[in-house]
Amino acid sequence: MSEEMNLVQEWDKTFPKSEKVNHRKVIFSNRFGITLVADLYEPKEYEGKLPAIAVCGPFGAVKEQASGLYAQIMAERGYLSIAFDPSYTGESSGTPRYVASPDINTEDFSAAVDFLSVQDNVDSEKIGIIGICGWGGLALNVASIDTRIKATVCSTMYNMSRVNHNGYFDSTTEDGLYELKKTLNAQRIEDYKKEEYSLGGGVVDPLPEDAPFYVKDYYDYYKTSRGYHKRSLNSNGGWNMTSSLSFINTPQHTFTGEIRNAVLIIHGEKAHSCYFSKDAYNDMIKNGKYTENKELMIIPDAVHTDLYDRTDIIPFDKIDSFFKENLK
């Protein structure tokens, strides 16, 4: 299967390979029949069955970027970890390419849990997930449906449904939203006539001098040697333009108050996106009975992409202790 899918075998990550872990490519399928490709990291030395973690994100990234870094570091700390490419992206299958869907991408996480649950060296009662950026929002969504997940970490979270429907900082008017829907549906006709899906473009390049800070923040990660990857959507052509439609129409966090297992939400104090995490946490607490194992951690002075790869800022000690406490 790996030959048929022509998986890259050489190390092509945006971070150095650890000498403390073993690494290999693995594949598994979700219930929509899409084959997902993941990097598996495990400690070189361990005894018994391992706790396991599935990692995904950021939104528009690939497993060779931030999610792989998280997975490798968690493996160094004693977990079997996988970082996977979501459906339609990276090395994973699915056509047309570069489509996002709140339903399918929530399922991607559960499919990763399927895979981890049957590994001989994994304790299936000790499985957690980490979602970064848009996959932080999706991780919270999957935690409300998948009872096999015993602990969830959301890092520098985006609620992609909210930002697509409401705009940044909830600034979209009712008329503005209607015009957006008209534009996207007109694009559907153009795509149908051309028999191909137009891409929305990744992070803007060259960077305008008057770009908002958060755009500069993304450019500094996706468009420089720090985080650029040839398969990354944000580093290159971006998502299909019409991918926004399903997020506009599908709220993600309707049932987060039902989550009984532990949740840790982490965000940078100075991130433009911090309100997503604060509101998601407050809604989960306000609407839920299971509040004692929920936590919001704000990192002083950190911006959005600091939690992608700044190992001096990402609170891995806290993440590790959170999983050790709740995967038991």
Rosetta silent file (secondary structure, phi, psi, omega in degrees, C-alpha in Angstrom):
SEQUENCE: MSEEMNLVQEWDKTFPKSEKVNHRKVIFSNRFGITLVADLYEPKEYEGKLPAIAVCGPFGAVKEQASGLYAQIMAERGYLSIAFDPSYTGESSGTPRYVASPDINTEDFSAAVDFLSVQDNVDSEKIGIIGICGWGGLALNVASIDTRIKATVCSTMYNMSRVNHNGYFDSTTEDGLYELKKTLNAQRIEDYKKEEYSLGGGVVDPLPEDAPFYVKDYYDYYKTSRGYHKRSLNSNGGWNMTSSLSFINTPQHTFTGEIRNAVLIIHGEKAHSCYFSKDAYNDMIKNGKYTENKELMIIPDAVHTDLYDRTDIIPFDKIDSFFKENLK
SCORE:     score description
SCORE:     0.000 S_00000001
   1 L     0.000  -41.035 -178.932    0.000    0.000    0.000 S_00000001
   2 H   -63.939  -34.889  177.226    2.806    2.457    0.823 S_00000001
   3 H   -67.785  -43.885 -178.727    4.328    1.842   -2.620 S_00000001
   4 H   -60.914  -38.652  179.958    0.979    2.302   -4.297 S_00000001
   5 H   -84.393   -8.180  176.230    0.460    5.602   -2.477 S_00000001
   6 L    57.280   50.948 -178.263    4.060    6.592   -3.170 S_00000001
   7 L   -71.337  143.519  177.364    4.691    7.820    0.362 S_00000001
   8 L   -70.517  128.346 -178.115    7.765    9.936    1.007 S_00000001
   9 L  -100.202  -26.340 -179.837   10.288    7.878    2.944 S_00000001
  10 L   -77.426  158.929  179.351   13.023   10.427    3.588 S_00000001
  11 L   -72.740  113.765 -178.584   12.826   12.833    6.519 S_00000001
  12 L  -130.047   35.738 -178.663   11.239   16.001    5.114 S_00000001
  13 L   -83.890  167.484  176.456    9.898   17.656    8.268 S_00000001
  14 L   -88.907    8.090 -179.162   10.308   21.290    9.297 S_00000001
  15 L  -136.633  155.212 -177.995   11.935   20.130   12.553 S_00000001
  16 L   -71.317  150.951  179.542   14.971   17.928   13.281 S_00000001
  17 L   -75.158  134.920  178.667   14.588   14.206   13.831 S_00000001
  18 L   -82.437  139.984  175.901   14.859   13.061   17.438 S_00000001
  19 L   -85.220   -2.484 -176.849   17.318   10.328   18.328 S_00000001
  20 L   -92.783   -7.963 -174.563   15.098    9.318   21.258 S_00000001
  21 E  -130.881  157.292  168.422   12.204    7.928   19.207 S_00000001
  22 E   -92.393  147.605 -177.895   11.444    5.508   16.391 S_00000001
  23 E  -135.369  138.981  172.292    9.563    6.894   13.403 S_00000001
  24 E  -157.330  161.173  175.737    7.632    5.318   10.553 S_00000001
  25 E   -85.091  142.625  174.901    4.744    6.037    8.180 S_00000001
  26 E  -135.717  159.822  177.631    1.391    4.340    8.814 S_00000001
  27 E  -132.062  151.175  174.526   -1.963    4.341    7.024 S_00000001
  28 E  -157.685  165.099 -176.328   -5.566    3.849    8.119 S_00000001
  29 E  -115.642  148.568  172.506   -9.017    4.610    6.713 S_00000001
  30 L   -94.550  176.907 -173.518  -11.904    6.698    8.001 S_00000001
  31 L   -76.532   -1.438  171.336  -15.562    5.706    7.688 S_00000001
  32 L   -93.858    3.479  177.250  -15.887    7.737    4.490 S_00000001
  33 L    81.972   14.211  179.234  -13.392    5.388    2.861 S_00000001
  34 L   -92.266  133.035  178.839  -10.558    7.920    2.718 S_00000001
  35 E   -87.406  122.271 -179.888   -7.065    6.599    3.428 S_00000001
  36 E  -101.535  142.738  178.466   -5.181    8.759    5.900 S_00000001
  37 E  -112.201  135.847 -177.863   -1.406    8.848    6.169 S_00000001
  38 E  -135.615  154.845  166.530    0.322    9.509    9.474 S_00000001
  39 E   -95.013  126.126  178.129    3.788    9.699   10.960 S_00000001
  40 E  -103.472  131.433  178.056    4.056    7.384   13.955 S_00000001
  41 E  -122.782  134.146  177.219    6.510    8.205   16.737 S_00000001
  42 E  -142.919  150.624  178.965    7.263    5.911   19.668 S_00000001
  43 E   -60.470  144.140  177.719    9.894    5.877   22.407 S_00000001
  44 L   -68.991  -28.863  179.584   12.936    3.751   21.582 S_00000001
  45 L  -128.036  126.278  176.928   12.802    2.223   25.053 S_00000001
  46 L  -161.897  165.300  176.752    9.637    1.379   26.959 S_00000001
  47 L  -126.092  143.322  176.421    7.949   -1.399   28.913 S_00000001
  48 L    70.955 -159.184 -179.232    4.410   -2.661   28.624 S_00000001
  49 L   -91.148  144.289 -174.110    1.649   -0.878   26.732 S_00000001
  50 E   -97.514  148.185  162.947    1.911    2.829   25.974 S_00000001
  51 E   -69.214  152.977 -173.632   -0.578    5.664   26.299 S_00000001
  52 E  -131.184  151.100 -177.966   -1.291    7.064   22.836 S_00000001
  53 E  -138.761  133.861  171.534   -1.999   10.464   21.318 S_00000001
  54 E  -105.274  134.788 -175.750   -3.273   11.538   17.886 S_00000001
  55 E  -125.022  139.367  174.315   -2.248   15.014   16.737 S_00000001
  56 E  -149.636  153.546  177.917   -3.526   17.177   13.885 S_00000001
  57 L   115.775  173.934   -0.736   -3.307   20.785   12.731 S_00000001
  58 L   -70.921  178.691 -178.940   -2.883   23.618   12.155 S_00000001
  59 L   -73.982  112.924 -175.716   -5.671   24.299    9.671 S_00000001
  60 L    98.009    8.327  178.191   -4.013   24.293    6.257 S_00000001
  61 L  -107.753  178.072  174.944   -0.831   22.594    7.473 S_00000001
  62 L  -126.375  170.262 -173.652    0.551   19.079    7.029 S_00000001
  63 L   -66.434  -14.035  177.833    1.958   16.517    9.432 S_00000001
  64 L   -80.370   -3.241 -178.896    5.515   17.544    8.569 S_00000001
  65 L  -105.823 -129.378 -169.256    4.908   20.864   10.336 S_00000001
  66 H   -61.326  -40.796 -175.646    3.571   21.625   13.832 S_00000001
  67 H   -63.939  -37.415  177.322    1.591   18.437   14.456 S_00000001
  68 H   -65.733  -37.861  177.205    4.640   16.275   13.796 S_00000001
  69 H   -61.589  -47.672  177.293    6.710   18.356   16.179 S_00000001
  70 H   -58.122  -46.907 -176.227    4.112   17.895   18.928 S_00000001
  71 H   -63.124  -42.358 -179.322    3.865   14.161   18.227 S_00000001
  72 H   -64.948  -42.157 -179.632    7.626   13.639   18.294 S_00000001
  73 H   -67.132  -38.420  177.051    8.040   15.531   21.560 S_00000001
  74 H   -66.568  -34.115  175.317    5.199   13.590   23.183 S_00000001
  75 H   -65.293  -37.903  175.492    6.858   10.342   22.050 S_00000001
  76 H   -59.762  -26.376 -177.130   10.054   11.500   23.738 S_00000001
  77 L   -95.834    8.052  170.458    7.960   11.781   26.891 S_00000001
  78 L   107.978   14.299 -179.993    6.673    8.214   26.725 S_00000001
  79 L  -110.947  149.229  163.838    3.659    8.198   24.429 S_00000001
  80 E   -84.902  120.126 -172.663    2.996    6.442   21.144 S_00000001
  81 E  -125.689  144.181  171.095    1.987    9.410   19.004 S_00000001
  82 E  -126.034  140.809  169.657    0.745    9.885   15.480 S_00000001
  83 E  -114.438  122.903 -173.574    0.512   13.101   13.451 S_00000001
  84 E  -117.862  151.324  169.981   -1.839   12.641   10.492 S_00000001
  85 L   -82.305  129.305  177.148   -2.700   14.489    7.304 S_00000001
  86 L   -64.459  164.865  175.403   -6.442   15.207    7.183 S_00000001
  87 L   -50.001  141.655  174.687   -8.608   13.938    4.352 S_00000001
  88 L    71.894    7.245 -177.034   -7.905   15.527    0.957 S_00000001
  89 L  -133.849  163.138  175.209   -4.581   17.000    2.061 S_00000001
  90 L    55.645 -133.684  179.009   -0.893   16.131    2.267 S_00000001
  91 L   -88.393   -6.140  178.472   -0.187   12.462    1.644 S_00000001
  92 L   -73.038  160.570 -175.255   -3.711   11.381    2.599 S_00000001
  93 L   -88.057 -171.573  179.359   -6.161   10.389   -0.131 S_00000001
  94 L   109.669  128.007  174.631   -9.453   11.897   -1.240 S_00000001
  95 L  -130.133  148.289    0.541  -10.506   13.865   -4.288 S_00000001
  96 L   -68.395  162.511 -178.247  -11.037   16.623   -5.086 S_00000001
  97 L   -77.176  157.444  168.896   -7.970   17.854   -3.250 S_00000001
  98 L    65.215   42.649  174.965   -7.849   20.594   -0.622 S_00000001
  99 L  -108.722  137.597  173.293  -11.381   20.263    0.738 S_00000001
 100 L  -116.166  147.649 -178.552  -12.207   20.815    4.408 S_00000001
 101 L  -151.466  127.714  179.738  -15.376   19.608    6.118 S_00000001
 102 H   -60.210  -32.806  179.525  -16.376   19.793    9.790 S_00000001
 103 H   -73.834  -53.752 -176.548  -17.967   16.342    9.531 S_00000001
 104 H   -65.182  -38.716 -177.312  -15.214   14.542    7.624 S_00000001
 105 H   -75.164  -27.567  169.453  -12.418   16.205    9.594 S_00000001
 106 H   -65.708  -43.230  177.062  -14.043   15.339   12.915 S_00000001
 107 H   -60.987  -35.407  178.537  -14.239   11.764   11.630 S_00000001
 108 H   -54.368  -44.030  179.259  -10.518   11.904   10.750 S_00000001
 109 H   -63.056  -44.057  179.840   -9.707   12.241   14.453 S_00000001
 110 H   -65.582  -35.056  176.322  -11.973    9.320   15.372 S_00000001
 111 H   -64.148  -35.920  175.461  -10.369    7.207   12.630 S_00000001
 112 H   -63.530  -37.539  176.716   -6.997    7.956   14.223 S_00000001
 113 H   -67.289  -38.581  173.508   -8.422    6.682   17.517 S_00000001
 114 H   -52.605  -52.114 -177.407   -9.597    3.525   15.705 S_00000001
 115 H   -59.826  -48.417 -177.577   -6.026    2.945   14.534 S_00000001
 116 H   -64.199  -34.743 -174.601   -4.441    3.610   17.921 S_00000001
 117 H   -63.863  -24.513 -174.891   -6.952    1.404   19.738 S_00000001
 118 L  -107.111    7.266  177.300   -5.825   -1.783   17.979 S_00000001
 119 L   -74.781  136.577 -175.308   -2.050   -1.337   18.188 S_00000001
 120 L   -61.187  -30.556 -176.158   -0.418   -4.147   20.163 S_00000001
 121 L  -101.047   19.486  179.346    1.746   -1.746   22.162 S_00000001
 122 E  -116.114  137.743  170.368   -1.043    0.723   23.025 S_00000001
 123 E   -84.990  107.829 -173.040   -3.316    0.739   26.083 S_00000001
 124 E   -67.132  -11.338  175.341   -6.666    1.437   24.406 S_00000001
 125 E   -89.721    2.197 -177.724   -8.005    2.910   27.644 S_00000001
 126 E  -129.045   65.152 -179.349   -5.308    5.609   27.535 S_00000001
 127 E  -118.946  131.488  176.605   -5.875    7.541   24.313 S_00000001
 128 E  -128.913  171.756  177.042   -5.823   11.324   23.987 S_00000001
 129 E  -134.751  153.217  172.939   -5.797   13.856   21.173 S_00000001
 130 E  -127.085  124.767  174.698   -4.108   17.188   20.473 S_00000001
 131 E  -116.689  133.146 -177.605   -5.619   19.639   18.000 S_00000001
 132 E  -112.268  135.487  176.427   -3.741   22.733   16.869 S_00000001
 133 L    58.853 -126.197 -179.016   -5.372   25.889   15.436 S_00000001
 134 H   -59.899  -28.606  177.403   -8.468   24.873   13.410 S_00000001
 135 H   -80.057  -10.072  167.676   -7.953   21.294   14.495 S_00000001
 136 H   -68.530  -43.761  175.556   -8.129   22.511   18.085 S_00000001
 137 H   -63.404  -40.984  178.682  -11.725   23.479   17.394 S_00000001
 138 H   -68.709  -34.477  177.582  -12.336   20.157   15.669 S_00000001
 139 H   -61.935  -40.367  177.761  -10.693   18.282   18.560 S_00000001
 140 H   -65.804  -34.830  177.439  -13.187   19.818   20.939 S_00000001
 141 H   -66.089  -45.935 -178.331  -15.949   18.772   18.567 S_00000001
 142 H   -69.447  -30.305  178.018  -14.763   15.156   18.375 S_00000001
 143 H   -63.365  -24.061 -179.492  -14.327   15.031   22.161 S_00000001
 144 L   -83.456   -7.643  179.289  -18.080   15.627   22.467 S_00000001
 145 L  -119.265  -28.509 -172.319  -18.896   12.518   20.385 S_00000001
 146 L  -103.252  101.127 -175.880  -16.005   10.057   20.881 S_00000001
 147 L   -74.567   -8.702  177.313  -16.061    8.592   24.393 S_00000001
 148 L   -74.189  -19.407 -179.487  -12.854    6.621   23.739 S_00000001
 149 L   -81.669  115.619 -175.244  -10.886    9.859   23.992 S_00000001
 150 L   -91.697  -16.395  179.455   -9.942   10.238   27.641 S_00000001
 151 E  -157.620  139.087 -176.071   -8.165   13.602   27.378 S_00000001
 152 E  -129.526  131.317  173.263   -8.129   16.414   24.811 S_00000001
 153 E  -114.834  128.220  174.776   -5.675   19.283   24.351 S_00000001
 154 E  -112.794  119.821 -176.199   -6.618   22.242   22.152 S_00000001
 155 E  -114.221  128.376  178.348   -3.669   24.485   21.309 S_00000001
 156 L    46.314   53.568 -168.652   -4.020   28.006   19.827 S_00000001
 157 L   -65.858  140.827  164.106   -7.585   27.071   18.822 S_00000001
 158 L  -115.327  137.590  166.150   -9.625   28.391   15.917 S_00000001
 159 L   -95.415   98.054 -173.350  -13.355   27.768   15.679 S_00000001
 160 H   -66.999  -28.598  176.061  -13.502   27.497   11.871 S_00000001
 161 H   -66.230  -45.722 -177.643  -17.299   27.484   11.833 S_00000001
 162 H   -66.145  -44.776 -176.207  -17.467   30.732   13.775 S_00000001
 163 H   -70.444  -31.872  176.863  -14.789   32.566   11.801 S_00000001
 164 H   -73.574  -37.204 -179.368  -16.309   31.542    8.467 S_00000001
 165 H   -79.120  -43.113 -171.081  -19.834   32.502    9.524 S_00000001
 166 H  -102.642  -11.796 -172.733  -19.097   35.588   11.608 S_00000001
 167 L    78.106  171.665  176.839  -15.771   36.818   10.250 S_00000001
 168 H   -63.379  135.553  177.889  -12.809   37.757   12.430 S_00000001
 169 H    57.199   28.773  176.878  -13.873   39.196   15.789 S_00000001
 170 H    55.594   40.642 -173.073  -17.511   38.552   14.770 S_00000001
 171 L   -93.040   -6.592 -177.210  -17.413   41.568   12.470 S_00000001
 172 L   -76.888  130.403  176.597  -19.499   40.223    9.546 S_00000001
 173 L   -81.740  168.562  177.316  -22.943   41.801    9.167 S_00000001
 174 H   -59.812  -43.733  178.914  -26.029   39.881    8.083 S_00000001
 175 H   -66.839  -38.127  178.163  -25.822   41.491    4.639 S_00000001
 176 H   -62.651  -39.748  177.887  -22.091   40.787    4.476 S_00000001
 177 H   -65.539  -41.527  179.163  -22.714   37.110    5.210 S_00000001
 178 H   -62.139  -41.512  178.518  -25.394   36.951    2.537 S_00000001
 179 H   -65.308  -36.507  176.292  -23.012   38.467   -0.014 S_00000001
 180 H   -62.610  -44.743  178.030  -20.352   35.926    0.982 S_00000001
 181 H   -60.360  -42.228  178.393  -22.818   33.082    0.419 S_00000001
 182 H   -61.133  -43.678 -179.458  -23.697   34.523   -3.010 S_00000001
 183 H   -62.561  -45.057 -178.287  -20.018   34.747   -3.934 S_00000001
 184 H   -67.774  -36.866  178.965  -19.283   31.196   -2.860 S_00000001
 185 H   -73.184  -31.909  172.549  -22.303   29.777   -4.671 S_00000001
 186 H   -64.897  -36.625  178.151  -21.367   31.673   -7.833 S_00000001
 187 H   -64.395  -33.559  176.192  -17.927   30.081   -7.492 S_00000001
 188 H   -57.672  -42.503  179.889  -19.589   26.658   -7.456 S_00000001
 189 H   -63.882  -43.362  179.358  -20.981   27.369  -10.947 S_00000001
 190 H   -62.609  -43.062  179.320  -17.556   28.446  -12.204 S_00000001
 191 H   -63.538  -40.088 -179.267  -15.951   25.339  -10.755 S_00000001
 192 H   -64.160  -42.871 -179.220  -18.635   23.131  -12.288 S_00000001
 193 H   -66.492  -37.712 -178.633  -18.162   24.660  -15.733 S_00000001
 194 H   -82.387  -14.146 -176.115  -14.372   24.331  -15.553 S_00000001
 195 L    58.899   34.130  172.549  -14.583   20.844  -14.032 S_00000001
 196 L  -156.709  158.491 -175.766  -11.987   21.823  -11.453 S_00000001
 197 L  -100.915  124.496  179.875  -11.985   23.562   -8.098 S_00000001
 198 L   -74.618  139.423  178.743  -10.351   26.964   -7.808 S_00000001
 199 E   -89.184  148.576 -178.077   -8.010   27.451   -4.871 S_00000001
 200 L   -83.187   -8.437 -176.732   -8.360   30.371   -2.526 S_00000001
 201 L    89.855  140.103  177.852   -4.628   30.959   -2.191 S_00000001
 202 L   -82.394 -147.596  178.201   -2.478   30.253    0.846 S_00000001
 203 L   -63.776  134.539 -174.358   -0.806   32.880    3.013 S_00000001
 204 L   -58.441  136.108 -178.915   -0.410   36.077    1.006 S_00000001
 205 L  -153.657  123.278    5.295    2.981   36.471   -0.692 S_00000001
 206 L   -72.365  160.710 -175.529    4.567   38.943   -1.116 S_00000001
 207 L   -80.872  119.996  176.770    3.511   40.367    2.225 S_00000001
 208 L   -63.889  145.593 -179.305    1.875   43.822    1.986 S_00000001
 209 L   -61.983  -32.878 -176.526    3.445   46.434    4.240 S_00000001
 210 L   -95.012   17.766  179.496    0.060   47.266    5.736 S_00000001
 211 L   -61.724  142.740  175.026   -0.886   43.641    6.405 S_00000001
 212 L   -59.337  157.535 -176.746   -2.542   43.029    9.804 S_00000001
 213 H   -56.864  -41.210 -175.352   -0.267   41.548   12.445 S_00000001
 214 H   -65.417  -29.978  175.355   -1.896   38.112   12.292 S_00000001
 215 H   -68.206  -41.840  176.036   -1.172   37.912    8.543 S_00000001
 216 H   -62.600  -36.652  178.780    2.471   38.785    9.237 S_00000001
 217 H   -62.398  -46.315  177.879    2.446   36.141   11.962 S_00000001
 218 H   -65.139  -41.934  179.814    1.260   33.477    9.497 S_00000001
 219 H   -58.636  -42.229 -177.239    3.739   34.639    6.836 S_00000001
 220 H   -62.479  -26.254  177.343    6.594   34.298    9.325 S_00000001
 221 H   -92.290  -58.303 -168.714    5.679   30.637    9.794 S_00000001
 222 H   -76.924  -25.443 -171.777    4.306   29.331    6.496 S_00000001
 223 L  -109.057    6.460  178.187    6.341   31.340    3.995 S_00000001
 224 L  -120.538  172.866 -179.809    9.808   31.223    5.545 S_00000001
 225 L   -61.564  -17.635  178.631   12.297   28.455    6.235 S_00000001
 226 L   -59.270  -43.590 -173.434   10.866   28.288    9.744 S_00000001
 227 L  -140.098    0.457 -177.239    7.723   26.418    8.633 S_00000001
 228 L   -61.742  137.795  170.672    7.420   26.252    4.837 S_00000001
 229 L  -142.869  140.866 -173.319    6.571   22.848    3.397 S_00000001
 230 L   -65.704  -22.508  178.764    5.877   21.993   -0.228 S_00000001
 231 L   -97.339   -2.231 -178.364    2.716   19.997    0.628 S_00000001
 232 L   -75.616  128.803  179.383    1.322   22.581    3.044 S_00000001
 233 L   -61.680  -47.023 -177.386   -1.829   24.313    1.790 S_00000001
 234 L   -67.887  -27.382  177.737   -1.089   27.547    3.626 S_00000001
 235 L   -76.335  -14.987 -172.227    2.476   27.584    2.338 S_00000001
 236 L  -132.458 -118.133 -169.030    1.186   27.246   -1.235 S_00000001
 237 L   -84.898   -9.975  176.318   -2.178   27.402   -3.036 S_00000001
 238 L    82.568 -172.865 -179.674   -4.565   27.106   -0.099 S_00000001
 239 L   -79.138  162.790  165.708   -7.963   25.423    0.246 S_00000001
 240 E   -55.187  140.044 -177.769  -10.679   25.148   -2.359 S_00000001
 241 H   -59.796  -32.430 -175.517  -12.528   28.468   -2.379 S_00000001
 242 H   -87.687    2.745  179.370  -15.845   26.750   -1.653 S_00000001
 243 H   -60.672  -26.037 -177.424  -14.589   24.839    1.405 S_00000001
 244 H   -64.128  -24.270 -170.891  -15.994   27.590    3.608 S_00000001
 245 H   -57.996  -46.577 -176.152  -19.589   26.682    2.772 S_00000001
 246 H   -68.914  -31.237  177.724  -19.925   23.660    5.056 S_00000001
 247 H   -71.017  -38.427  178.572  -18.309   25.511    7.979 S_00000001
 248 H   -55.974  -35.712 -170.660  -20.646   28.490    7.533 S_00000001
 249 L  -101.811    4.162 -174.091  -23.607   26.156    7.930 S_00000001
 250 L  -134.276   95.358  175.010  -22.315   23.793   10.639 S_00000001
 251 L   -60.679  139.370 -174.766  -21.693   25.045   14.194 S_00000001
 252 L   -91.758  -33.698 -165.065  -18.918   22.978   15.787 S_00000001
 253 L  -110.633   31.269 -177.545  -19.278   23.374   19.522 S_00000001
 254 L   -61.580  -36.095 -170.307  -22.991   22.872   20.097 S_00000001
 255 L  -115.341   22.042 -176.920  -22.537   19.884   22.409 S_00000001
 256 H   -67.221  -20.455  175.588  -19.234   20.565   24.189 S_00000001
 257 H   -66.632  -13.225  179.410  -21.068   20.811   27.503 S_00000001
 258 H   -87.515   -5.974 -176.056  -21.608   17.048   27.220 S_00000001
 259 L   -69.713  119.296  179.517  -17.871   16.254   27.318 S_00000001
 260 L   -93.052  -27.391 -178.152  -17.182   14.179   30.431 S_00000001
 261 L   -81.957  171.434 -169.708  -13.498   13.553   29.824 S_00000001
 262 E   -73.672  143.824  177.216  -10.716   16.005   30.507 S_00000001
 263 E  -135.388  131.456  173.481  -10.028   19.046   28.305 S_00000001
 264 E  -120.926  120.868  178.584   -7.088   21.449   28.402 S_00000001
 265 E  -109.705  124.883 -175.763   -7.321   24.554   26.209 S_00000001
 266 E  -119.969  135.150  178.012   -4.068   26.490   25.668 S_00000001
 267 E  -151.669  153.151  175.947   -3.713   29.866   23.974 S_00000001
 268 E   -79.825  137.366 -177.514   -1.297   32.755   23.693 S_00000001
 269 L   -58.321  -37.848 -174.843   -2.284   35.930   25.512 S_00000001
 270 L  -101.075   11.040  176.345   -1.440   38.160   22.527 S_00000001
 271 L   -70.776  136.800  176.306   -2.802   35.852   19.809 S_00000001
 272 L   -59.683  -23.640 -173.371   -5.450   37.482   17.610 S_00000001
 273 L   -94.129    3.976 -170.997   -7.357   34.202   17.977 S_00000001
 274 H   -59.914  -29.703 -178.340   -7.390   34.006   21.779 S_00000001
 275 H   -62.595  -28.179  177.699  -11.089   34.827   21.972 S_00000001
 276 H   -60.670  -45.311 -178.220  -11.928   31.490   20.319 S_00000001
 277 H   -70.747  -43.934 -179.422  -10.392   29.574   23.226 S_00000001
 278 H   -60.226  -44.353 -178.388  -11.757   31.820   25.953 S_00000001
 279 H   -71.487  -38.156  178.740  -15.286   31.603   24.575 S_00000001
 280 H   -63.112  -42.243  178.327  -15.096   27.862   23.875 S_00000001
 281 H   -64.308  -48.028 -178.165  -13.945   27.230   27.441 S_00000001
 282 H   -62.234  -39.939  178.765  -16.597   29.505   28.957 S_00000001
 283 H   -66.379  -40.010 -179.898  -19.358   27.917   26.857 S_00000001
 284 H   -63.403  -40.498 -179.739  -18.205   24.418   27.790 S_00000001
 285 H   -72.454  -43.741 -177.777  -18.266   25.312   31.481 S_00000001
 286 H   -64.042  -37.270 -173.778  -21.519   27.260   31.322 S_00000001
 287 L   -98.552    4.082 -173.196  -23.367   24.540   29.436 S_00000001
 288 L  -121.818  157.082  174.637  -21.849   21.497   31.123 S_00000001
 289 L   -94.621  -13.957 -169.692  -22.104   19.488   34.337 S_00000001
 290 L  -108.432   71.309 -167.416  -18.595   18.046   34.019 S_00000001
 291 L  -100.297  -15.550 -171.519  -16.494   21.090   34.799 S_00000001
 292 L   -69.085  -25.512 -177.519  -13.877   19.922   37.311 S_00000001
 293 L  -106.112   25.896  176.951  -11.560   18.410   34.673 S_00000001
 294 E  -112.268  138.970 -174.129  -11.701   21.368   32.251 S_00000001
 295 E  -146.509  140.575  173.504   -8.917   23.943   32.144 S_00000001
 296 E  -115.738  126.253 -179.434   -7.949   27.076   30.225 S_00000001
 297 E  -120.947  117.618  178.685   -4.253   28.028   30.180 S_00000001
 298 E  -101.751  126.111 -178.206   -3.209   31.419   28.808 S_00000001
 299 E   -91.833  116.916 -177.120    0.470   31.777   27.877 S_00000001
 300 L   -57.163  135.506  171.997    1.757   35.302   28.680 S_00000001
 301 L    68.010   -3.216 -176.107    2.938   37.394   25.703 S_00000001
 302 L   -79.882  143.693  174.213    2.578   34.515   23.190 S_00000001
 303 L  -101.861  178.867 -170.726    1.082   35.071   19.729 S_00000001
 304 L   -56.179  -53.909 -173.433   -0.825   32.561   17.597 S_00000001
 305 L   -80.216   -7.030  173.265    2.039   30.803   15.795 S_00000001
 306 H   -57.461  -32.758 -178.223    4.271   30.715   18.883 S_00000001
 307 H   -87.175    6.922  171.154    2.310   27.597   19.817 S_00000001
 308 H   -80.426  -45.355 -168.981    3.081   26.001   16.440 S_00000001
 309 H  -148.925   -0.395 -178.540    6.785   25.427   16.975 S_00000001
 310 L   -81.706   92.405 -175.735    8.278   27.536   19.781 S_00000001
 311 L   -67.863  -14.229  174.390    9.354   24.725   22.078 S_00000001
 312 L   -81.830  -10.742 -177.467   10.508   27.324   24.600 S_00000001
 313 L  -115.105  -39.849  178.634    6.920   28.612   24.802 S_00000001
 314 L   -59.857  126.519 -173.603    4.661   25.593   24.180 S_00000001
 315 L   -82.113   69.515 -176.425    3.927   24.231   27.697 S_00000001
 316 H   -64.375  -30.629  175.959    4.916   20.623   27.064 S_00000001
 317 H   -61.657  -43.056  179.192    5.455   19.995   30.791 S_00000001
 318 H   -66.896  -44.239  178.948    1.857   20.997   31.417 S_00000001
 319 H   -59.944  -43.749  179.588    0.561   18.965   28.452 S_00000001
 320 H   -62.278  -48.357 -178.468    2.502   15.928   29.670 S_00000001
 321 H   -66.308  -33.951  176.397    1.262   16.222   33.242 S_00000001
 322 H   -62.480  -46.164  179.129   -2.310   16.746   31.986 S_00000001
 323 H   -68.501  -41.310  179.481   -2.206   13.521   29.979 S_00000001
 324 H   -61.262  -36.571 -179.409   -0.485   11.580   32.761 S_00000001
 325 H   -70.508  -36.153 -170.384   -3.194   12.699   35.183 S_00000001
 326 H  -106.120  -11.001  174.024   -6.106   11.859   32.875 S_00000001
 327 L  -100.979   66.570 -178.637   -4.881    8.843   30.899 S_00000001
 328 L  -147.370    0.000    0.000   -4.999    6.454   33.825 S_00000001
